[in-house]
Every structure is written in C-alpha cells, then in structure tokens.
Amino acid sequence: MELMIAANTITAAHADALLKATPPEQRTDYAPPKPDEPKGDPLQQIVKLERKMRQVQEKYKRAEESYGSELLNLVVAKGYPKNVL
C-alpha cells in the first residue's frame, strides 16, 4: 500500500502485481507449514530406533574388526602388480 500511495497509482493491477511479486514469507496471510505429527506410539518408535541403533553398532564393530586385515590385503594387492612388472 505504501508503494502505491507514494507512486500515486492506486489500481487493482498495481496491487495484484505487488502481491505476486511479494515473497509468501513477507505476506500477512502466509501460514508456515506445520511439521508432520509423529505417527504411532512414541514408545514403539523409541524401541524401533534403539533396535536400528544396535544394528548399526554391530555393523560398525564388524567393519572395525575387519578393517586391518582388509587394508593389509589391499596394500599387498596394490603392490603385487608393481613387483611382477
């Protein structure tokens, strides 16, 4: 409104253009989207999350245990072709 009054051009077309050019976050009729509500029982979600965390920890431990031997195999495999040629 202030722009239209300052320019002395109070028209519907000008108001429509300003409305379309204004980002939604700056408009008074803008309602930010609400976050999704969690589905299901919170206790079940915690149990499920703990189960997944345990699985990830087990995979990490297995990877950690085999890291040294796999690294050694890769180093040997990388150096072998250099010695053969």
PDB file of N, CA, C and O in Angstrom:
ATOM      1  N   MET A   1       0.830  -1.184   0.000  1.00  0.00           N
ATOM      2  CA  MET A   1       0.000   0.000   0.000  1.00  0.00           C
ATOM      3  C   MET A   1       0.869   1.239   0.000  1.00  0.00           C
ATOM      4  O   MET A   1       0.595   2.204  -0.714  1.00  0.00           O
ATOM      5  N   GLU A   2       1.927   1.208   0.811  1.00  0.00           N
ATOM      6  CA  GLU A   2       2.798   2.384   0.895  1.00  0.00           C
ATOM      7  C   GLU A   2       3.420   2.706  -0.455  1.00  0.00           C
ATOM      8  O   GLU A   2       3.554   3.878  -0.807  1.00  0.00           O
ATOM      9  N   LEU A   3       3.804   1.679  -1.224  1.00  0.00           N
ATOM     10  CA  LEU A   3       4.370   1.924  -2.552  1.00  0.00           C
ATOM     11  C   LEU A   3       3.339   2.546  -3.494  1.00  0.00           C
ATOM     12  O   LEU A   3       3.660   3.461  -4.252  1.00  0.00           O
ATOM     13  N   MET A   4       2.108   2.051  -3.444  1.00  0.00           N
ATOM     14  CA  MET A   4       1.066   2.593  -4.323  1.00  0.00           C
ATOM     15  C   MET A   4       0.741   4.036  -3.953  1.00  0.00           C
ATOM     16  O   MET A   4       0.536   4.870  -4.834  1.00  0.00           O
ATOM     17  N   ILE A   5       0.693   4.330  -2.671  1.00  0.00           N
ATOM     18  CA  ILE A   5       0.393   5.702  -2.243  1.00  0.00           C
ATOM     19  C   ILE A   5       1.537   6.630  -2.640  1.00  0.00           C
ATOM     20  O   ILE A   5       1.301   7.739  -3.118  1.00  0.00           O
ATOM     21  N   ALA A   6       2.774   6.181  -2.444  1.00  0.00           N
ATOM     22  CA  ALA A   6       3.921   7.020  -2.795  1.00  0.00           C
ATOM     23  C   ALA A   6       3.976   7.285  -4.287  1.00  0.00           C
ATOM     24  O   ALA A   6       4.336   8.384  -4.710  1.00  0.00           O
ATOM     25  N   ALA A   7       3.616   6.276  -5.101  1.00  0.00           N
ATOM     26  CA  ALA A   7       3.637   6.453  -6.551  1.00  0.00           C
ATOM     27  C   ALA A   7       2.346   7.057  -7.075  1.00  0.00           C
ATOM     28  O   ALA A   7       2.232   7.363  -8.261  1.00  0.00           O
ATOM     29  N   ASN A   8       1.374   7.227  -6.186  1.00  0.00           N
ATOM     30  CA  ASN A   8       0.059   7.771  -6.560  1.00  0.00           C
ATOM     31  C   ASN A   8      -0.580   6.946  -7.678  1.00  0.00           C
ATOM     32  O   ASN A   8      -1.161   7.490  -8.617  1.00  0.00           O
ATOM     33  N   THR A   9      -0.461   5.637  -7.556  1.00  0.00           N
ATOM     34  CA  THR A   9      -1.043   4.730  -8.549  1.00  0.00           C
ATOM     35  C   THR A   9      -1.809   3.639  -7.824  1.00  0.00           C
ATOM     36  O   THR A   9      -1.364   2.492  -7.770  1.00  0.00           O
ATOM     37  N   ILE A  10      -2.926   3.983  -7.282  1.00  0.00           N
ATOM     38  CA  ILE A  10      -3.738   3.020  -6.549  1.00  0.00           C
ATOM     39  C   ILE A  10      -4.682   2.350  -7.535  1.00  0.00           C
ATOM     40  O   ILE A  10      -5.775   2.849  -7.807  1.00  0.00           O
ATOM     41  N   THR A  11      -4.242   1.206  -8.071  1.00  0.00           N
ATOM     42  CA  THR A  11      -5.063   0.452  -9.020  1.00  0.00           C
ATOM     43  C   THR A  11      -5.031  -1.026  -8.640  1.00  0.00           C
ATOM     44  O   THR A  11      -4.131  -1.491  -7.941  1.00  0.00           O
ATOM     45  N   ALA A  12      -6.026  -1.736  -9.115  1.00  0.00           N
ATOM     46  CA  ALA A  12      -6.096  -3.170  -8.836  1.00  0.00           C
ATOM     47  C   ALA A  12      -4.943  -3.913  -9.512  1.00  0.00           C
ATOM     48  O   ALA A  12      -4.393  -4.859  -8.950  1.00  0.00           O
ATOM     49  N   ALA A  13      -4.584  -3.479 -10.719  1.00  0.00           N
ATOM     50  CA  ALA A  13      -3.489  -4.140 -11.439  1.00  0.00           C
ATOM     51  C   ALA A  13      -2.165  -3.959 -10.697  1.00  0.00           C
ATOM     52  O   ALA A  13      -1.363  -4.889 -10.605  1.00  0.00           O
ATOM     53  N   HIS A  14      -1.944  -2.750 -10.168  1.00  0.00           N
ATOM     54  CA  HIS A  14      -0.712  -2.490  -9.430  1.00  0.00           C
ATOM     55  C   HIS A  14      -0.698  -3.299  -8.131  1.00  0.00           C
ATOM     56  O   HIS A  14       0.332  -3.862  -7.760  1.00  0.00           O
ATOM     57  N   ALA A  15      -1.821  -3.355  -7.453  1.00  0.00           N
ATOM     58  CA  ALA A  15      -1.915  -4.139  -6.219  1.00  0.00           C
ATOM     59  C   ALA A  15      -1.683  -5.625  -6.511  1.00  0.00           C
ATOM     60  O   ALA A  15      -0.998  -6.310  -5.752  1.00  0.00           O
ATOM     61  N   ASP A  16      -2.252  -6.114  -7.605  1.00  0.00           N
ATOM     62  CA  ASP A  16      -2.073  -7.517  -7.980  1.00  0.00           C
ATOM     63  C   ASP A  16      -0.611  -7.803  -8.309  1.00  0.00           C
ATOM     64  O   ASP A  16      -0.085  -8.849  -7.928  1.00  0.00           O
ATOM     65  N   ALA A  17       0.052  -6.884  -9.014  1.00  0.00           N
ATOM     66  CA  ALA A  17       1.463  -7.063  -9.353  1.00  0.00           C
ATOM     67  C   ALA A  17       2.325  -7.091  -8.091  1.00  0.00           C
ATOM     68  O   ALA A  17       3.232  -7.916  -7.976  1.00  0.00           O
ATOM     69  N   LEU A  18       2.047  -6.198  -7.150  1.00  0.00           N
ATOM     70  CA  LEU A  18       2.802  -6.178  -5.900  1.00  0.00           C
ATOM     71  C   LEU A  18       2.573  -7.452  -5.096  1.00  0.00           C
ATOM     72  O   LEU A  18       3.502  -7.986  -4.489  1.00  0.00           O
ATOM     73  N   LEU A  19       1.339  -7.932  -5.093  1.00  0.00           N
ATOM     74  CA  LEU A  19       1.013  -9.158  -4.372  1.00  0.00           C
ATOM     75  C   LEU A  19       1.772 -10.345  -4.950  1.00  0.00           C
ATOM     76  O   LEU A  19       2.308 -11.168  -4.208  1.00  0.00           O
ATOM     77  N   LYS A  20       1.817 -10.430  -6.266  1.00  0.00           N
ATOM     78  CA  LYS A  20       2.513 -11.544  -6.915  1.00  0.00           C
ATOM     79  C   LYS A  20       4.025 -11.446  -6.757  1.00  0.00           C
ATOM     80  O   LYS A  20       4.714 -12.466  -6.739  1.00  0.00           O
ATOM     81  N   ALA A  21       4.552 -10.215  -6.640  1.00  0.00           N
ATOM     82  CA  ALA A  21       5.995 -10.028  -6.508  1.00  0.00           C
ATOM     83  C   ALA A  21       6.486 -10.191  -5.070  1.00  0.00           C
ATOM     84  O   ALA A  21       7.687 -10.326  -4.836  1.00  0.00           O
ATOM     85  N   THR A  22       5.570 -10.179  -4.117  1.00  0.00           N
ATOM     86  CA  THR A  22       5.955 -10.293  -2.711  1.00  0.00           C
ATOM     87  C   THR A  22       6.155 -11.762  -2.342  1.00  0.00           C
ATOM     88  O   THR A  22       5.277 -12.589  -2.589  1.00  0.00           O
ATOM     89  N   PRO A  23       7.307 -12.089  -1.752  1.00  0.00           N
ATOM     90  CA  PRO A  23       7.519 -13.478  -1.319  1.00  0.00           C
ATOM     91  C   PRO A  23       6.479 -13.880  -0.282  1.00  0.00           C
ATOM     92  O   PRO A  23       6.073 -13.047   0.529  1.00  0.00           O
ATOM     93  N   PRO A  24       6.038 -15.130  -0.287  1.00  0.00           N
ATOM     94  CA  PRO A  24       4.991 -15.563   0.640  1.00  0.00           C
ATOM     95  C   PRO A  24       5.338 -15.327   2.112  1.00  0.00           C
ATOM     96  O   PRO A  24       4.452 -15.052   2.922  1.00  0.00           O
ATOM     97  N   GLU A  25       6.632 -15.434   2.461  1.00  0.00           N
ATOM     98  CA  GLU A  25       7.025 -15.264   3.863  1.00  0.00           C
ATOM     99  C   GLU A  25       6.789 -13.845   4.358  1.00  0.00           C
ATOM    100  O   GLU A  25       6.672 -13.627   5.564  1.00  0.00           O
ATOM    101  N   GLN A  26       6.718 -12.876   3.451  1.00  0.00           N
ATOM    102  CA  GLN A  26       6.549 -11.477   3.835  1.00  0.00           C
ATOM    103  C   GLN A  26       5.087 -11.044   3.840  1.00  0.00           C
ATOM    104  O   GLN A  26       4.777  -9.914   4.215  1.00  0.00           O
ATOM    105  N   ARG A  27       4.199 -11.924   3.430  1.00  0.00           N
ATOM    106  CA  ARG A  27       2.775 -11.576   3.389  1.00  0.00           C
ATOM    107  C   ARG A  27       2.113 -11.901   4.717  1.00  0.00           C
ATOM    108  O   ARG A  27       2.535 -12.813   5.429  1.00  0.00           O
ATOM    109  N   THR A  28       1.067 -11.142   5.044  1.00  0.00           N
ATOM    110  CA  THR A  28       0.373 -11.352   6.320  1.00  0.00           C
ATOM    111  C   THR A  28      -0.539 -12.568   6.285  1.00  0.00           C
ATOM    112  O   THR A  28      -0.880 -13.105   7.339  1.00  0.00           O
ATOM    113  N   ASP A  29      -0.940 -13.015   5.105  1.00  0.00           N
ATOM    114  CA  ASP A  29      -1.824 -14.175   5.014  1.00  0.00           C
ATOM    115  C   ASP A  29      -1.047 -15.489   4.894  1.00  0.00           C
ATOM    116  O   ASP A  29      -1.640 -16.544   4.665  1.00  0.00           O
ATOM    117  N   TYR A  30       0.264 -15.426   5.047  1.00  0.00           N
ATOM    118  CA  TYR A  30       1.112 -16.615   4.925  1.00  0.00           C
ATOM    119  C   TYR A  30       1.102 -17.397   6.235  1.00  0.00           C
ATOM    120  O   TYR A  30       1.318 -16.842   7.312  1.00  0.00           O
ATOM    121  N   ALA A  31       0.847 -18.686   6.117  1.00  0.00           N
ATOM    122  CA  ALA A  31       0.902 -19.572   7.278  1.00  0.00           C
ATOM    123  C   ALA A  31       1.994 -20.604   7.004  1.00  0.00           C
ATOM    124  O   ALA A  31       1.862 -21.401   6.075  1.00  0.00           O
ATOM    125  N   PRO A  32       3.077 -20.606   7.798  1.00  0.00           N
ATOM    126  CA  PRO A  32       4.144 -21.570   7.537  1.00  0.00           C
ATOM    127  C   PRO A  32       3.631 -22.992   7.691  1.00  0.00           C
ATOM    128  O   PRO A  32       2.754 -23.251   8.515  1.00  0.00           O
ATOM    129  N   PRO A  33       4.171 -23.919   6.900  1.00  0.00           N
ATOM    130  CA  PRO A  33       3.723 -25.305   7.004  1.00  0.00           C
ATOM    131  C   PRO A  33       4.056 -25.880   8.374  1.00  0.00           C
ATOM    132  O   PRO A  33       5.123 -25.631   8.935  1.00  0.00           O
ATOM    133  N   LYS A  34       3.119 -26.649   8.889  1.00  0.00           N
ATOM    134  CA  LYS A  34       3.307 -27.270  10.195  1.00  0.00           C
ATOM    135  C   LYS A  34       4.103 -28.553  10.023  1.00  0.00           C
ATOM    136  O   LYS A  34       3.921 -29.272   9.041  1.00  0.00           O
ATOM    137  N   PRO A  35       4.978 -28.842  10.968  1.00  0.00           N
ATOM    138  CA  PRO A  35       5.731 -30.104  10.868  1.00  0.00           C
ATOM    139  C   PRO A  35       4.789 -31.299  11.006  1.00  0.00           C
ATOM    140  O   PRO A  35       3.766 -31.240  11.689  1.00  0.00           O
ATOM    141  N   ASP A  36       5.167 -32.371  10.340  1.00  0.00           N
ATOM    142  CA  ASP A  36       4.349 -33.592  10.397  1.00  0.00           C
ATOM    143  C   ASP A  36       4.305 -34.125  11.820  1.00  0.00           C
ATOM    144  O   ASP A  36       5.304 -34.125  12.539  1.00  0.00           O
ATOM    145  N   GLU A  37       3.151 -34.568  12.193  1.00  0.00           N
ATOM    146  CA  GLU A  37       2.978 -35.178  13.514  1.00  0.00           C
ATOM    147  C   GLU A  37       3.567 -36.587  13.480  1.00  0.00           C
ATOM    148  O   GLU A  37       3.373 -37.313  12.505  1.00  0.00           O
ATOM    149  N   PRO A  38       4.274 -36.975  14.521  1.00  0.00           N
ATOM    150  CA  PRO A  38       4.807 -38.342  14.536  1.00  0.00           C
ATOM    151  C   PRO A  38       3.669 -39.363  14.526  1.00  0.00           C
ATOM    152  O   PRO A  38       2.639 -39.185  15.176  1.00  0.00           O
ATOM    153  N   LYS A  39       3.885 -40.411  13.786  1.00  0.00           N
ATOM    154  CA  LYS A  39       2.857 -41.446  13.662  1.00  0.00           C
ATOM    155  C   LYS A  39       3.184 -42.593  14.606  1.00  0.00           C
ATOM    156  O   LYS A  39       4.345 -42.978  14.750  1.00  0.00           O
ATOM    157  N   GLY A  40       2.182 -43.122  15.228  1.00  0.00           N
ATOM    158  CA  GLY A  40       2.377 -44.280  16.091  1.00  0.00           C
ATOM    159  C   GLY A  40       2.689 -43.898  17.521  1.00  0.00           C
ATOM    160  O   GLY A  40       2.780 -42.725  17.884  1.00  0.00           O
ATOM    161  N   ASP A  41       2.847 -44.929  18.303  1.00  0.00           N
ATOM    162  CA  ASP A  41       3.141 -44.784  19.726  1.00  0.00           C
ATOM    163  C   ASP A  41       4.593 -44.362  19.916  1.00  0.00           C
ATOM    164  O   ASP A  41       5.490 -44.989  19.352  1.00  0.00           O
ATOM    165  N   PRO A  42       4.845 -43.313  20.698  1.00  0.00           N
ATOM    166  CA  PRO A  42       6.232 -42.871  20.906  1.00  0.00           C
ATOM    167  C   PRO A  42       7.117 -43.962  21.509  1.00  0.00           C
ATOM    168  O   PRO A  42       8.300 -44.047  21.181  1.00  0.00           O
ATOM    169  N   LEU A  43       6.567 -44.784  22.373  1.00  0.00           N
ATOM    170  CA  LEU A  43       7.353 -45.856  22.978  1.00  0.00           C
ATOM    171  C   LEU A  43       7.796 -46.862  21.912  1.00  0.00           C
ATOM    172  O   LEU A  43       8.930 -47.341  21.935  1.00  0.00           O
ATOM    173  N   GLN A  44       6.899 -47.174  20.986  1.00  0.00           N
ATOM    174  CA  GLN A  44       7.252 -48.105  19.908  1.00  0.00           C
ATOM    175  C   GLN A  44       8.321 -47.491  19.007  1.00  0.00           C
ATOM    176  O   GLN A  44       9.210 -48.193  18.525  1.00  0.00           O
ATOM    177  N   GLN A  45       8.235 -46.188  18.781  1.00  0.00           N
ATOM    178  CA  GLN A  45       9.235 -45.520  17.956  1.00  0.00           C
ATOM    179  C   GLN A  45      10.608 -45.578  18.622  1.00  0.00           C
ATOM    180  O   GLN A  45      11.619 -45.775  17.948  1.00  0.00           O
ATOM    181  N   ILE A  46      10.645 -45.407  19.942  1.00  0.00           N
ATOM    182  CA  ILE A  46      11.907 -45.467  20.674  1.00  0.00           C
ATOM    183  C   ILE A  46      12.495 -46.871  20.597  1.00  0.00           C
ATOM    184  O   ILE A  46      13.696 -47.035  20.381  1.00  0.00           O
ATOM    185  N   VAL A  47      11.647 -47.883  20.775  1.00  0.00           N
ATOM    186  CA  VAL A  47      12.120 -49.270  20.695  1.00  0.00           C
ATOM    187  C   VAL A  47      12.661 -49.563  19.301  1.00  0.00           C
ATOM    188  O   VAL A  47      13.704 -50.202  19.163  1.00  0.00           O
ATOM    189  N   LYS A  48      11.971 -49.107  18.280  1.00  0.00           N
ATOM    190  CA  LYS A  48      12.403 -49.322  16.905  1.00  0.00           C
ATOM    191  C   LYS A  48      13.735 -48.612  16.639  1.00  0.00           C
ATOM    192  O   LYS A  48      14.626 -49.170  15.998  1.00  0.00           O
ATOM    193  N   LEU A  49      13.862 -47.389  17.134  1.00  0.00           N
ATOM    194  CA  LEU A  49      15.089 -46.627  16.953  1.00  0.00           C
ATOM    195  C   LEU A  49      16.252 -47.298  17.673  1.00  0.00           C
ATOM    196  O   LEU A  49      17.357 -47.365  17.134  1.00  0.00           O
ATOM    197  N   GLU A  50      16.016 -47.796  18.882  1.00  0.00           N
ATOM    198  CA  GLU A  50      17.073 -48.499  19.618  1.00  0.00           C
ATOM    199  C   GLU A  50      17.512 -49.758  18.882  1.00  0.00           C
ATOM    200  O   GLU A  50      18.700 -50.080  18.844  1.00  0.00           O
ATOM    201  N   ARG A  51      16.551 -50.469  18.297  1.00  0.00           N
ATOM    202  CA  ARG A  51      16.881 -51.688  17.543  1.00  0.00           C
ATOM    203  C   ARG A  51      17.760 -51.339  16.339  1.00  0.00           C
ATOM    204  O   ARG A  51      18.742 -52.026  16.059  1.00  0.00           O
ATOM    205  N   LYS A  52      17.398 -50.269  15.633  1.00  0.00           N
ATOM    206  CA  LYS A  52      18.190 -49.862  14.472  1.00  0.00           C
ATOM    207  C   LYS A  52      19.583 -49.405  14.893  1.00  0.00           C
ATOM    208  O   LYS A  52      20.566 -49.693  14.210  1.00  0.00           O
ATOM    209  N   MET A  53      19.668 -48.696  16.011  1.00  0.00           N
ATOM    210  CA  MET A  53      20.971 -48.241  16.501  1.00  0.00           C
ATOM    211  C   MET A  53      21.859 -49.428  16.869  1.00  0.00           C
ATOM    212  O   MET A  53      23.062 -49.408  16.612  1.00  0.00           O
ATOM    213  N   ARG A  54      21.269 -50.454  17.467  1.00  0.00           N
ATOM    214  CA  ARG A  54      22.023 -51.656  17.820  1.00  0.00           C
ATOM    215  C   ARG A  54      22.555 -52.326  16.550  1.00  0.00           C
ATOM    216  O   ARG A  54      23.702 -52.773  16.518  1.00  0.00           O
ATOM    217  N   GLN A  55      21.726 -52.397  15.507  1.00  0.00           N
ATOM    218  CA  GLN A  55      22.153 -52.996  14.251  1.00  0.00           C
ATOM    219  C   GLN A  55      23.314 -52.210  13.643  1.00  0.00           C
ATOM    220  O   GLN A  55      24.277 -52.794  13.147  1.00  0.00           O
ATOM    221  N   VAL A  56      23.214 -50.890  13.686  1.00  0.00           N
ATOM    222  CA  VAL A  56      24.284 -50.049  13.140  1.00  0.00           C
ATOM    223  C   VAL A  56      25.571 -50.251  13.937  1.00  0.00           C
ATOM    224  O   VAL A  56      26.654 -50.329  13.357  1.00  0.00           O
ATOM    225  N   GLN A  57      25.460 -50.334  15.256  1.00  0.00           N
ATOM    226  CA  GLN A  57      26.642 -50.549  16.085  1.00  0.00           C
ATOM    227  C   GLN A  57      27.295 -51.892  15.781  1.00  0.00           C
ATOM    228  O   GLN A  57      28.521 -51.993  15.738  1.00  0.00           O
ATOM    229  N   GLU A  58      26.479 -52.923  15.572  1.00  0.00           N
ATOM    230  CA  GLU A  58      27.021 -54.241  15.245  1.00  0.00           C
ATOM    231  C   GLU A  58      27.742 -54.219  13.903  1.00  0.00           C
ATOM    232  O   GLU A  58      28.819 -54.801  13.769  1.00  0.00           O
ATOM    233  N   LYS A  59      27.158 -53.553  12.907  1.00  0.00           N
ATOM    234  CA  LYS A  59      27.806 -53.445  11.595  1.00  0.00           C
ATOM    235  C   LYS A  59      29.121 -52.678  11.716  1.00  0.00           C
ATOM    236  O   LYS A  59      30.119 -53.033  11.088  1.00  0.00           O
ATOM    237  N   TYR A  60      29.110 -51.629  12.527  1.00  0.00           N
ATOM    238  CA  TYR A  60      30.319 -50.832  12.722  1.00  0.00           C
ATOM    239  C   TYR A  60      31.417 -51.659  13.371  1.00  0.00           C
ATOM    240  O   TYR A  60      32.577 -51.592  12.964  1.00  0.00           O
ATOM    241  N   LYS A  61      31.048 -52.445  14.387  1.00  0.00           N
ATOM    242  CA  LYS A  61      32.041 -53.294  15.057  1.00  0.00           C
ATOM    243  C   LYS A  61      32.644 -54.306  14.086  1.00  0.00           C
ATOM    244  O   LYS A  61      33.856 -54.521  14.071  1.00  0.00           O
ATOM    245  N   ARG A  62      31.777 -54.929  13.269  1.00  0.00           N
ATOM    246  CA  ARG A  62      32.284 -55.906  12.287  1.00  0.00           C
ATOM    247  C   ARG A  62      33.232 -55.235  11.301  1.00  0.00           C
ATOM    248  O   ARG A  62      34.281 -55.782  10.963  1.00  0.00           O
ATOM    249  N   ALA A  63      32.854 -54.049  10.845  1.00  0.00           N
ATOM    250  CA  ALA A  63      33.715 -53.326   9.903  1.00  0.00           C
ATOM    251  C   ALA A  63      35.024 -52.935  10.568  1.00  0.00           C
ATOM    252  O   ALA A  63      36.085 -53.015   9.949  1.00  0.00           O
ATOM    253  N   GLU A  64      34.956 -52.517  11.814  1.00  0.00           N
ATOM    254  CA  GLU A  64      36.145 -52.116  12.553  1.00  0.00           C
ATOM    255  C   GLU A  64      37.081 -53.302  12.759  1.00  0.00           C
ATOM    256  O   GLU A  64      38.299 -53.152  12.671  1.00  0.00           O
ATOM    257  N   GLU A  65      36.520 -54.482  13.034  1.00  0.00           N
ATOM    258  CA  GLU A  65      37.336 -55.671  13.259  1.00  0.00           C
ATOM    259  C   GLU A  65      38.045 -56.137  11.991  1.00  0.00           C
ATOM    260  O   GLU A  65      39.180 -56.609  12.053  1.00  0.00           O
ATOM    261  N   SER A  66      37.389 -56.009  10.854  1.00  0.00           N
ATOM    262  CA  SER A  66      37.981 -56.498   9.613  1.00  0.00           C
ATOM    263  C   SER A  66      38.764 -55.419   8.866  1.00  0.00           C
ATOM    264  O   SER A  66      39.356 -55.705   7.825  1.00  0.00           O
ATOM    265  N   TYR A  67      38.779 -54.201   9.369  1.00  0.00           N
ATOM    266  CA  TYR A  67      39.442 -53.103   8.668  1.00  0.00           C
ATOM    267  C   TYR A  67      40.932 -53.366   8.483  1.00  0.00           C
ATOM    268  O   TYR A  67      41.465 -53.182   7.388  1.00  0.00           O
ATOM    269  N   GLY A  68      41.601 -53.793   9.542  1.00  0.00           N
ATOM    270  CA  GLY A  68      43.048 -54.003   9.472  1.00  0.00           C
ATOM    271  C   GLY A  68      43.439 -55.044   8.443  1.00  0.00           C
ATOM    272  O   GLY A  68      44.335 -54.814   7.631  1.00  0.00           O
ATOM    273  N   SER A  69      42.774 -56.183   8.472  1.00  0.00           N
ATOM    274  CA  SER A  69      43.131 -57.251   7.522  1.00  0.00           C
ATOM    275  C   SER A  69      42.761 -56.863   6.093  1.00  0.00           C
ATOM    276  O   SER A  69      43.492 -57.194   5.160  1.00  0.00           O
ATOM    277  N   GLU A  70      41.650 -56.172   5.907  1.00  0.00           N
ATOM    278  CA  GLU A  70      41.263 -55.753   4.556  1.00  0.00           C
ATOM    279  C   GLU A  70      42.231 -54.705   4.017  1.00  0.00           C
ATOM    280  O   GLU A  70      42.570 -54.719   2.834  1.00  0.00           O
ATOM    281  N   LEU A  71      42.674 -53.798   4.886  1.00  0.00           N
ATOM    282  CA  LEU A  71      43.640 -52.796   4.457  1.00  0.00           C
ATOM    283  C   LEU A  71      44.951 -53.460   4.063  1.00  0.00           C
ATOM    284  O   LEU A  71      45.554 -53.092   3.055  1.00  0.00           O
ATOM    285  N   LEU A  72      45.394 -54.429   4.844  1.00  0.00           N
ATOM    286  CA  LEU A  72      46.624 -55.152   4.515  1.00  0.00           C
ATOM    287  C   LEU A  72      46.483 -55.862   3.173  1.00  0.00           C
ATOM    288  O   LEU A  72      47.401 -55.822   2.355  1.00  0.00           O
ATOM    289  N   ASN A  73      45.344 -56.512   2.940  1.00  0.00           N
ATOM    290  CA  ASN A  73      45.112 -57.191   1.654  1.00  0.00           C
ATOM    291  C   ASN A  73      45.143 -56.204   0.492  1.00  0.00           C
ATOM    292  O   ASN A  73      45.687 -56.511  -0.568  1.00  0.00           O
ATOM    293  N   LEU A  74      44.575 -55.046   0.681  1.00  0.00           N
ATOM    294  CA  LEU A  74      44.578 -54.046  -0.390  1.00  0.00           C
ATOM    295  C   LEU A  74      45.975 -53.518  -0.669  1.00  0.00           C
ATOM    296  O   LEU A  74      46.348 -53.316  -1.825  1.00  0.00           O
ATOM    297  N   VAL A  75      46.743 -53.296   0.382  1.00  0.00           N
ATOM    298  CA  VAL A  75      48.113 -52.812   0.186  1.00  0.00           C
ATOM    299  C   VAL A  75      48.943 -53.852  -0.551  1.00  0.00           C
ATOM    300  O   VAL A  75      49.695 -53.517  -1.465  1.00  0.00           O
ATOM    301  N   VAL A  76      48.805 -55.131  -0.149  1.00  0.00           N
ATOM    302  CA  VAL A  76      49.537 -56.207  -0.826  1.00  0.00           C
ATOM    303  C   VAL A  76      49.078 -56.334  -2.267  1.00  0.00           C
ATOM    304  O   VAL A  76      49.900 -56.489  -3.170  1.00  0.00           O
ATOM    305  N   ALA A  77      47.774 -56.271  -2.489  1.00  0.00           N
ATOM    306  CA  ALA A  77      47.236 -56.391  -3.848  1.00  0.00           C
ATOM    307  C   ALA A  77      47.701 -55.228  -4.721  1.00  0.00           C
ATOM    308  O   ALA A  77      47.919 -55.404  -5.920  1.00  0.00           O
ATOM    309  N   LYS A  78      47.852 -54.063  -4.142  1.00  0.00           N
ATOM    310  CA  LYS A  78      48.301 -52.900  -4.905  1.00  0.00           C
ATOM    311  C   LYS A  78      49.784 -53.031  -5.247  1.00  0.00           C
ATOM    312  O   LYS A  78      50.203 -52.671  -6.347  1.00  0.00           O
ATOM    313  N   GLY A  79      50.565 -53.535  -4.323  1.00  0.00           N
ATOM    314  CA  GLY A  79      52.000 -53.643  -4.551  1.00  0.00           C
ATOM    315  C   GLY A  79      52.402 -54.822  -5.401  1.00  0.00           C
ATOM    316  O   GLY A  79      53.463 -54.786  -6.026  1.00  0.00           O
ATOM    317  N   TYR A  80      51.605 -55.855  -5.450  1.00  0.00           N
ATOM    318  CA  TYR A  80      51.952 -57.061  -6.197  1.00  0.00           C
ATOM    319  C   TYR A  80      52.170 -56.792  -7.689  1.00  0.00           C
ATOM    320  O   TYR A  80      53.187 -57.225  -8.231  1.00  0.00           O
ATOM    321  N   PRO A  81      51.254 -56.092  -8.378  1.00  0.00           N
ATOM    322  CA  PRO A  81      51.491 -55.859  -9.811  1.00  0.00           C
ATOM    323  C   PRO A  81      52.772 -55.058 -10.084  1.00  0.00           C
ATOM    324  O   PRO A  81      53.395 -55.257 -11.127  1.00  0.00           O
ATOM    325  N   LYS A  82      53.178 -54.176  -9.195  1.00  0.00           N
ATOM    326  CA  LYS A  82      54.404 -53.405  -9.394  1.00  0.00           C
ATOM    327  C   LYS A  82      55.638 -54.326  -9.346  1.00  0.00           C
ATOM    328  O   LYS A  82      56.596 -54.136 -10.096  1.00  0.00           O
ATOM    329  N   ASN A  83      55.593 -55.329  -8.445  1.00  0.00           N
ATOM    330  CA  ASN A  83      56.718 -56.249  -8.322  1.00  0.00           C
ATOM    331  C   ASN A  83      56.771 -57.234  -9.482  1.00  0.00           C
ATOM    332  O   ASN A  83      57.851 -57.677  -9.874  1.00  0.00           O
ATOM    333  N   VAL A  84      55.620 -57.575 -10.027  1.00  0.00           N
ATOM    334  CA  VAL A  84      55.568 -58.546 -11.116  1.00  0.00           C
ATOM    335  C   VAL A  84      56.073 -57.909 -12.400  1.00  0.00           C
ATOM    336  O   VAL A  84      56.763 -58.559 -13.185  1.00  0.00           O
ATOM    337  N   LEU A  85      55.743 -56.671 -12.616  1.00  0.00           N
ATOM    338  CA  LEU A  85      56.150 -55.993 -13.862  1.00  0.00           C
ATOM    339  C   LEU A  85      57.528 -55.498 -13.729  1.00  0.00           C
ATOM    340  O   LEU A  85      58.061 -54.898 -14.663  1.00  0.00           O
TER     341      LEU A  85
END
